[in-house]
Amino acid sequence: MNEAAVVLVRAIIAFGSLLIFARMLGKQQVSQITFFDYILGITIGSIAASLTTDMNSRAWTHWIGLIAWTVMVLLLQKITIKWRKASIYLDGEAVIVVKDGQIMEEVMSKLRYRITDLQEQLREKGVFDLHEVEFAILERDGKLSVAKKSEYQPVTPKDLKLQTSYKGLGIELIYDGEVVEQNLKQLGHDHDWLNEKLKTAGYSSPSEVFLAILETNGSLFIDGYRDSIHSSVEISDYDGLR
């Protein structure tokens, strides 16, 4: 087997292994990534890359290393879930850096968190005056959560005692020309019903539709492949999501 073929086979093995292991590790690596998680992800990715291109060593050694690192990360996740102290030690914890408009200098110094970083993240939250801040909390992943004082918070319909309508989530009926059978069945409708609605909007079949969403207000949003056809059809007989 020539070198190109060997690299191709090893790449397939590395890709498949990394895909499986990433699924095993769950979504925490992406949605709540910490600095330590970031380092672990880079290390595992580097091992997978070496498995693909390092022709001076056998593939199985890299693959064993990939398994070992993945198992260690899984064990670490289990430990941090069961043992709060371990979680705090490895991932840190949320810390208040601004309280009642006052900066907690000692806390920021301990975290090595610069005032310029604080000001930048406050501006990203739409806060340009520290006096408006009741609490600013530096989360474990480095993001800043800000709670404004009550007098600076935006007015809500509840404050004005206004009635609001239920929004909810729309349900996809067609995606990229294909009918989402499960959603259509869940709503208690069939293809005849859907085709009738499409015909009303000027479409002859679902294959002409890029996206169709049944909104909670009873309307059917339709976006066709042809930009000239773009409409919203009211459905008077639908109340399943109200």
C-alpha positions as CSV (number, residue, x, y, z in Angstrom):
1,M,0.0,0.0,0.0
2,N,1.5,3.4,-1.0
3,E,1.9,6.3,1.4
4,A,-1.2,8.2,0.1
5,A,-3.4,5.2,0.6
6,V,-2.1,4.7,4.2
7,V,-2.7,8.4,5.1
8,L,-6.3,8.1,3.6
9,V,-7.0,5.0,5.7
10,R,-5.6,6.5,8.9
11,A,-7.5,9.7,8.3
12,I,-10.8,7.7,8.0
13,I,-9.9,5.9,11.3
14,A,-9.0,9.1,13.1
15,F,-12.1,10.9,11.8
16,G,-14.4,8.1,12.8
17,S,-12.8,7.7,16.2
18,L,-12.9,11.5,16.9
19,L,-16.5,11.7,15.9
20,I,-17.5,8.8,18.2
21,F,-15.4,10.1,21.1
22,A,-16.7,13.7,20.7
23,R,-20.3,12.3,20.9
24,M,-19.4,10.4,24.0
25,L,-18.0,13.5,25.7
26,G,-21.3,15.3,25.1
27,K,-22.2,18.9,24.5
28,Q,-20.4,20.4,27.5
29,Q,-17.2,20.7,25.5
30,V,-18.9,23.3,23.2
31,S,-21.7,24.9,25.2
32,Q,-19.9,25.4,28.5
33,I,-16.2,25.2,27.5
34,T,-13.7,26.2,30.1
35,F,-10.0,26.9,29.6
36,F,-9.1,23.3,30.8
37,D,-11.7,21.9,28.4
38,Y,-10.2,23.9,25.6
39,I,-6.7,22.5,26.3
40,L,-8.2,18.9,26.5
41,G,-9.9,19.4,23.1
42,I,-6.8,20.7,21.5
43,T,-4.8,17.7,22.8
44,I,-7.3,15.1,21.6
45,G,-7.4,16.8,18.2
46,S,-3.6,16.8,18.0
47,I,-3.5,13.1,18.7
48,A,-6.1,12.5,16.0
49,A,-4.0,14.6,13.6
50,S,-0.9,12.6,14.5
51,L,-2.8,9.4,13.9
52,T,-3.4,10.6,10.4
53,T,-0.1,12.0,9.2
54,D,2.7,10.6,11.5
55,M,4.1,7.9,9.3
56,N,7.1,7.2,11.5
57,S,5.1,5.4,14.1
58,R,2.3,2.8,14.1
59,A,-1.3,3.9,14.0
60,W,-2.4,1.8,17.0
61,T,-0.1,3.7,19.4
62,H,-1.9,7.0,18.5
63,W,-5.3,5.3,18.7
64,I,-4.6,4.0,22.2
65,G,-3.5,7.5,23.2
66,L,-6.7,8.9,21.8
67,I,-8.8,6.4,23.7
68,A,-6.8,7.0,26.9
69,W,-7.4,10.8,26.8
70,T,-11.0,10.4,26.0
71,V,-11.5,8.0,28.9
72,M,-9.7,10.4,31.2
73,V,-11.9,13.3,30.1
74,L,-15.0,11.1,30.7
75,L,-13.8,10.2,34.2
76,L,-13.1,13.9,34.9
77,Q,-16.6,14.8,33.9
78,K,-18.0,12.2,36.2
79,I,-15.9,13.4,39.1
80,T,-16.8,17.1,38.6
81,I,-20.5,16.2,38.5
82,K,-20.4,14.2,41.7
83,W,-17.8,16.3,43.6
84,R,-18.4,20.0,43.7
85,K,-15.0,20.8,45.1
86,A,-13.3,19.1,42.2
87,S,-15.5,21.1,39.8
88,I,-14.6,24.4,41.5
89,Y,-10.9,23.5,41.5
90,L,-10.8,22.4,37.8
91,D,-13.4,24.7,36.2
92,G,-13.5,27.6,38.7
93,E,-16.7,29.2,39.8
94,A,-18.8,32.3,39.0
95,V,-17.4,35.4,40.9
96,I,-19.0,38.8,41.5
97,V,-16.7,41.5,40.1
98,V,-19.1,44.5,40.4
99,K,-21.5,45.0,43.3
100,D,-23.9,48.0,43.5
101,G,-21.8,49.9,41.0
102,Q,-18.6,49.2,42.9
103,I,-15.7,47.3,41.4
104,M,-14.3,44.4,43.5
105,E,-10.6,45.2,43.0
106,E,-9.3,42.4,45.2
107,V,-11.4,39.8,43.4
108,M,-10.3,41.1,40.0
109,S,-6.6,41.1,41.1
110,K,-6.9,37.5,42.3
111,L,-8.5,36.5,39.0
112,R,-6.0,38.5,36.9
113,Y,-9.0,40.1,35.3
114,R,-8.2,43.5,33.8
115,I,-10.4,46.6,34.2
116,T,-10.2,47.1,30.4
117,D,-11.7,43.6,29.9
118,L,-14.5,44.4,32.4
119,Q,-15.3,47.7,30.6
120,E,-15.2,46.0,27.2
121,Q,-17.6,43.2,28.3
122,L,-19.9,45.8,30.0
123,R,-20.1,47.8,26.7
124,E,-21.0,44.6,24.9
125,K,-23.9,44.2,27.3
126,G,-25.0,47.8,26.5
127,V,-23.7,49.2,29.8
128,F,-21.6,52.3,29.7
129,D,-22.1,53.5,33.2
130,L,-21.0,51.4,36.2
131,H,-23.7,53.1,38.4
132,E,-26.3,51.2,36.4
133,V,-24.9,47.8,37.5
134,E,-26.4,46.0,40.5
135,F,-24.3,42.9,40.0
136,A,-21.7,41.9,37.3
137,I,-20.7,38.2,37.6
138,L,-17.7,36.7,35.8
139,E,-18.8,33.2,34.8
140,R,-16.6,30.1,34.6
141,D,-16.2,30.4,30.9
142,G,-15.1,34.0,31.1
143,K,-18.4,35.6,30.0
144,L,-19.8,38.4,32.0
145,S,-23.4,38.3,33.2
146,V,-24.9,41.7,34.2
147,A,-27.9,42.6,36.3
148,K,-28.9,46.2,36.1
149,K,-30.4,48.1,39.0
150,S,-34.2,48.1,38.8
151,E,-34.5,51.8,37.8
152,Y,-32.3,51.1,34.7
153,Q,-34.0,48.0,33.5
154,P,-36.2,48.1,30.4
155,V,-39.9,48.3,30.9
156,T,-41.7,45.0,30.2
157,P,-45.4,44.4,29.2
158,K,-45.8,43.0,32.7
159,D,-44.7,46.3,34.3
160,L,-47.4,48.1,32.2
161,K,-49.9,45.3,32.9
162,L,-50.4,44.6,29.2
163,Q,-51.8,41.3,27.9
164,T,-49.5,39.4,25.6
165,S,-50.1,36.5,23.2
166,Y,-48.4,33.1,23.3
167,K,-45.4,32.9,21.0
168,G,-44.1,29.4,21.2
169,L,-42.1,27.7,18.5
170,G,-43.0,27.0,14.9
171,I,-43.0,23.5,13.5
172,E,-41.1,22.7,10.3
173,L,-43.3,20.9,7.8
174,I,-40.9,21.1,4.8
175,Y,-37.2,21.3,4.8
176,D,-35.1,21.6,1.6
177,G,-37.9,20.2,-0.5
178,E,-38.6,17.2,1.8
179,V,-41.7,16.8,3.9
180,V,-41.0,16.3,7.7
181,E,-43.3,13.4,8.1
182,Q,-43.0,13.2,11.9
183,N,-44.1,16.8,12.4
184,L,-46.9,16.5,9.9
185,K,-48.2,13.4,11.6
186,Q,-47.9,15.0,15.0
187,L,-50.1,17.8,14.0
188,G,-52.8,15.4,12.7
189,H,-52.5,16.4,9.1
190,D,-51.7,14.5,5.9
191,H,-50.1,15.2,2.5
192,D,-53.5,16.2,1.0
193,W,-53.9,19.0,3.6
194,L,-50.3,20.2,3.0
195,N,-50.6,20.1,-0.8
196,E,-53.8,22.1,-0.6
197,K,-52.0,24.8,1.4
198,L,-49.1,24.8,-1.0
199,K,-51.4,25.1,-4.0
200,T,-53.0,28.1,-2.3
201,A,-49.6,29.7,-2.1
202,G,-48.7,29.0,-5.7
203,Y,-46.7,25.8,-5.3
204,S,-47.4,22.5,-7.1
205,S,-45.3,20.2,-4.8
206,P,-43.1,20.3,-1.7
207,S,-40.0,19.9,-3.9
208,E,-40.5,23.6,-4.9
209,V,-40.3,24.7,-1.2
210,F,-37.1,25.3,0.6
211,L,-38.7,25.8,4.0
212,A,-42.3,25.7,5.4
213,I,-43.0,26.4,9.0
214,L,-46.4,26.3,10.7
215,E,-46.4,29.2,13.2
216,T,-48.3,29.1,16.5
217,N,-50.6,31.9,15.3
218,G,-52.0,29.6,12.7
219,S,-50.1,30.9,9.7
220,L,-48.0,28.8,7.3
221,F,-44.7,30.5,6.4
222,I,-43.4,29.3,3.0
223,D,-40.1,30.1,1.4
224,G,-39.7,28.7,-2.0
225,Y,-36.6,28.1,-4.1
226,R,-37.8,30.7,-6.5
227,D,-37.3,34.1,-4.8
228,S,-40.3,35.5,-6.6
229,I,-42.6,33.2,-4.7
230,H,-42.5,34.0,-0.9
231,S,-45.7,34.0,1.0
232,S,-47.5,33.4,4.3
233,V,-50.7,31.5,4.2
234,E,-53.3,31.8,7.0
235,I,-54.6,28.5,8.3
236,S,-58.0,29.0,9.9
237,D,-58.6,25.4,11.0
238,Y,-55.4,25.1,13.1
239,D,-55.3,25.5,16.9
240,G,-53.0,22.6,17.9
241,L,-50.3,24.8,19.4
242,R,-52.3,27.5,21.0
